[in-house]
Amino acid sequence: MNTKISIEGNGTMDTALRVAFATKDMEEVNAHFGGAKEFVVYNVTQGGYEVSEVIKTDNADVEDDDKTDFRVRALKGVNIMYCESIGGTAAAKVIRAGIHPMKVAESTRIEEILKTLVQMINGNPPPWVKQIIQMKTEHDVRQDRWAEGE
């Protein structure tokens, strides 16, 4: 099998939110999850954001049934993945891998999303985001009911 995943970058922000964007031009979220040839990954913190890596998902040699799994494995370690669209089965696999899929309604500039994420982190992010970026957090009683089911 000649499948290629190439990763370029030097992710250094240990407690960053790792956010991937399905893109055709490195500037906008403008690709469907299943058709994306590459994902640009940013580290996002309270202080800002930086490019971490570019994940190229050349899966021409992969059987159709394995293409989604291939992309999910390539995105290992990513916390949030933005795309133009994603099918239900693929979304379920992405979520099971611990990645939160986010759809944009139309082509959206990556920089706009990054700025919004920094504002969210500096405001009152949801508990799951606080956990990822290892923020000190007040006890949230809403989490208790989830813990009871485990």
N, C-alpha and C positions, 0 to 999 in steps of 0.2 A: 504494500500500500504506500503510495507516494503523497499522502496527505501532509500538508504543511501548516504549521502554526508558528508564526514568527512573532516574537515579542521584543519590542524595543523600548527601553526606558530604564529608569533607575529609581522607582518609587521609594521615597525616603520618609514620608510622613506617616509614622507608625500608627497614630490614632485617627487617621483620616477616614472619611467616608469615601469608599471607592465607587465611582460612578462611571458606567460605560454608556457610550452613545453609538447607536447604529447610524453610520454616516457614509455618504458617497464622496463627500468633499472636505471632510475634517472641520467644517464650519457649521453645518446644520444637522439636526436629527432629520434625516430624509430617506431612511431605508427601513424596509420590513425586516423583522428579526430573522426570518427564514431566508431572506435574500441578501442579507448584509455580507459583504466581502471583508469588511473590517469594522472594528469597534475602536474608538479612541477612548482611553480610560484616564480619568482625572482623579486626583486626590483632592478632597474638599475638607477644609477645616474652618474653625472660627476666624482664622486669619486670612483666608482666601483659598485659592485653588492653583494647582499646577498639573501639567500633563504628566502622567505616570508612564503610560505605554500605549502602543498601538498594537492591537491584536488582529492579525490578518487570518481570516478563516477561509482558506482555499480548500474547499471540500469537494472538488469536482470528481475525485476518485472514490468518494464515500457513497455507499448504498443509500437510497432515499430514506429508508427507515432510520438510519443512523445519523442523518444530517443534524437533526435537532440535538441529539445527545452530544454530538461532536461540538456544536456551538456552546452548549451548556458547560461542557468540560473546559473549553477554551476560556470561558468567563469565570472560572473558579477564582474565588476570592473577591469578586465584585459584589457590592451591596445593593446597588440600584442600577437597572439597565433601562435606558430610554430608547424607544423605537417608534417608527411611524405606525406599525401595527404588528400584532402577534396573534396566532391562532390559539384556540383554547387548550389543545393538547400541549403545545409548546409552552404556553404560559404556566400550565401545571408543572411541567418539568423544570422550568426556570425557578418557580416558587419553591419546589422541593429541594432545589440546590441552594436555597437560602438567598436567592437574588429576588429583589422586588422589581417586577416589570412595570414600566410606566409608559403609557401611550401618549403621544402628542397628537393633537387634532389636525395639525398641518405642519409643514416644514417649519421648524423653530430653530433659531440660532442657539448653538450650544452655550455661548457666552451668557445669553439671557438666563438660561436654566441654571448655570453655575452661580450667577449673581443671586438668583432667587434662593438657591440652596444655602449659600453663605448667610443670607439674611435669616433663613429659617433656623439655621444652627445657632445663630446669635440671638434669636428670639426665644421661643419656647418649642423646641423640636419634640416630636412624639417620642415616647419611651424607647422604642426600638432603635431610633437614631441615636439617642443618648447612650444606649448600651454599646453601639458600634464605635462611637467616638470616645468612649470611656469618660463621659462627663460625669461629674458628681451629680447625683439626682436625688430628689426627695422621693420617699416611698410613695408609690402610686397604688391606691387600693384597687384600681381596675386590673392590675396585674395579678392580684391574688386569685381571682376566679380562674385564670389560665393555669396557674401553678397547681390548683386543686385537681385538675383533670389529668395531670401527669402521673 
